[in-house]
């Protein structure tokens, strides 16, 4: 999938809440539980289904954290792949409807 | 320590209310003989009020949200409330007797992404279950609902409250749970009525019967570990706290009253008059609850069981002092290990006296965390 076209949205099946800057995420379907670090939390919170991943990395991650843009993009893609495999994030090359409020 | 425990500890240390139990009604279609609630409606929060509470809880950092009652499905707006809670991304658990859940409801519960449904089942024998709930055919309806929920692949836990009427039925209920493909837990219940009436405590299992339960590996896991004699308390133990009540957990009634716990009827404020976070952060009662360390306990600080006892500060409060002992927990510690507690020794007892008066109950074997926790590399 060309990276420019990646859209991500949070699944409606999950529960999530920030605790001291880190996001707790639980998938009720299989009870997998994750905590996300600050960078991952930034991507997760920006996963509105309308903003391309590349834009999230450029406008959020690279602005808030001192990271190399190319490395950040690669890490973000890996993170998205992992969370989508657990049903936490929905991934598409088309804009997605956001199913959650935050 | 599991990731879940680490997060729980972090919330505790930060004073974040990570888990809240919200009763949406006290009305009920069953009349369980041991129930501590007044089932009349004295002015439940409206749909709008509850949604506002949920907004505030999300803002406060609440993650684990339990909806209970009364019977939650007696509220016509219950699905609307759950849907709203899920949109706010709470991890939602529902406690219900399930008699009103049909196939369509089960499908909707799955679609809403509810984590767990905990259902009270008192016996594998319909006549015993129905005699406790006082609702004819309730066993049949509850089991039917569990099957609907399982068809939707939802996670269901059977909560089995033990009392005199069903004390020998736990093995049968465990087997029933296995047949239905659901989890089983002994549920801590049989507390005095909310108005302080302790008559329901006569239903509790006599202490002499507790060893049979405490030495049953099917109920407590490793008997060696569970029944081990208490270790001498360390400095760290004496700096410790009883439980998460008021630290990272609280209870909200259908009328908006906020308490440290379901089993701790110390009013700390009302959400109709104050913001939740103001009550949580500023209530003198809440602050007092969270200030109490093991070393501050009047009797228990000198007890050999202090580091391993399940002492419930709410039950102690109902006995007269939140810093005092909870006699029911003294009883459990004794029957679990055979070692008398400081509270018993102070009264010159070598074994617990038969309790009929102010003592609170009973069995509080806490369910073991059995859900798989995955930590990404």
Interface residues (C-beta under 8 A of the other chain):
Chain A: X10 X12 X13 X14 X15 X16 X17 X18 X19 X20 X24 X26 X28 X29 X30 X31 X32 X33 X34 X35 X82 X86 X100 X101 X102
Chain B: X3 X4 X7 X10 X11 X14 X16 X18 X58 X61 X62 X63 X86 X87 X88 X89 X90 X91 X92 X113 X114 X115 X155 X371 X372 X373 X374 X375 X376
